[in-house]
């Protein structure tokens, strides 16, 4: 999926998603094994840059598949010509909607 976003300089860019479920609240989650590896070869097309002194780079963000995020706002950058390895882990967060002080002890 290709999503238009704005970078930190206010310039238009695009975000590409892999296995996204953003905007699909009824979609079923797929479970992947812990040892799943996804290899990506990304071509930055540096020859198309208008400022040749700026390094070719990609902004990236690994996040929940149901979330829509802007990697330019809180992601990290990958510079062209380098190899990177990223690891993801699942974290479950429990949010309580009541305060513990209001819970009454059953009788």
N, C-alpha and C positions, 0 to 999 in steps of 0.2 A: 504494500500500500504506500502511496506517495502522498505526503501531507505537507502543505505549505507552512513554513514557520519564518520567524524573523530572528536574525542573529543579534549579537550584543551591540553591533553598530547600527542596527535598524535596517539592515540590508535583507532583501528577500532571499530565502533559501528553501530547500526541501528536506524533509525528513522521510527516510525510508524505514518501514517497519518489517519485522520478520515474526511470523506467528502471532500477530496482534489480534486481540479480541476487543479492542477499544470500540465502543458504540454497539457492542453485541451483548447486552446483559443476559440474554437467554442462552447464549452459546455454552456448550459443555466444555469444561476444562479437560485438557489432555495431560496425562502424566508422562513424564519422560524419565528415563533412568538417570541415576546420579552420575554415571560416567559418559553421558551424552557429550559429543564433541561436534561443534559447528565450525567449519573452516570457511572463512570469507576471504576472498581476494577482491580488494577494493581499488579501483583505478581512479585516481584523483584528477586526471586530465589537466595536469599542470600547464600544458601548452596553451590552454584556453584562459589562463589567469591574466587579468589586465595589468597587474602589478607584479612583474617577475621577481622582485626582491622578497616578496612575501612567500613564506614556505607553504607548500601544498599540504593541507591538513583536513582531517575529518573530525567532527564533533560526535561523540557517542554517549549513549546512556543505556544502561541495562536496568530494566524496571518490570513491574507487574504488567502482564499482557493486557489487562483491562484498563490500564491507565493511559491517558494521553499526556505526554510530557514534551517539553521543548529541550533538546539536548544542548542548545546554546545557552539556556538559562542555568542549568545545574548539571550538565554532563562534563565530560573531560575530553581533551583533544588528543588525537593521534596524528603524528606527523608522517608525511609521506616518506617512503623508503625504509621504514622500520617495521619490525615484527612485534606484535603484542599478544599477550595471553591474558584472558579475563576469566574469572571464576564467579559463578553465581551460586547463591544458597538461598533456600526458602526460609523466610522468617515469618512466623505467625504472631500477630499482635492482637491481644485481647483488650477491647475497650469496654469498660463498664459504664453503663448509662445511669447508674444510681450511685449515690455516695454511700460509703460503708457505714456512716453514722446513722443512716435512716433505716438500716436493716434491723428488723425486730426478730428476736429469738423465738422460734416456735415453742408452743407450750404443750 
